[in-house]
């Protein structure tokens, strides 16, 4: 198993309690939040007579969000660029790195003592 780059983490170190037999805690929370958002939007759209298009859009919204939370990137192919992470974790890391760009150089802030 270690040849493939996949290492089993002991159960006491993970917070992956399975809820409803299929979801872990993060996925269940995201599903509940999406359900609340879907309910609010559908109720407000049904009073305006746009129930069917709103249902289609909200189902797509929930599928995209839940897919991003549930789909894991392959470990064997992407072992240097985030293999084993879920899509949402990878997107957060990419956005954080894009916002906080910096180049690390050795002794950049220190005065150079060679110019005496």
CORBEL-V33280 format. One record per residue. D_FIRST is the distance of its C-alpha to the first C-alpha in Angstrom with 2 decimals. Layout:
((D_FIRST) (D_FIRST))
This chain:
((0.00) (3.80) (5.46) (5.79) (7.25) (6.14) (6.81) (8.49) (12.15) (14.46) (17.00) (19.98) (19.12) (18.93) (22.10) (20.64) (23.04) (23.22) (26.82) (28.35) (25.07) (23.89) (24.49) (23.46) (26.34) (26.58) (26.58) (29.20) (31.38) (31.30) (32.19) (35.11) (36.37) (36.27) (38.08) (40.77) (41.27) (41.46) (44.00) (46.18) (46.26) (46.95) (49.72) (51.37) (51.14) (52.50) (55.69) (56.19) (55.62) (52.35) (50.07) (48.41) (47.42) (46.18) (44.02) (42.42) (41.81) (40.40) (38.02) (36.71) (36.53) (34.49) (32.09) (31.54) (31.03) (28.70) (26.69) (26.35) (25.16) (22.70) (21.11) (18.01) (17.68) (14.77) (12.21) (11.79) (15.59) (16.94) (14.80) (18.15) (20.36) (18.80) (15.58) (14.46) (18.12) (20.55) (23.50) (26.01) (24.24) (23.98) (27.67) (28.80) (27.17) (28.77) (32.12) (32.05) (31.43) (34.15) (36.63) (36.00) (35.96) (36.85) (36.64) (35.95) (38.26) (38.88) (42.21) (43.41) (45.33) (46.78) (50.09) (50.04) (52.08) (52.66) (55.63) (58.21))
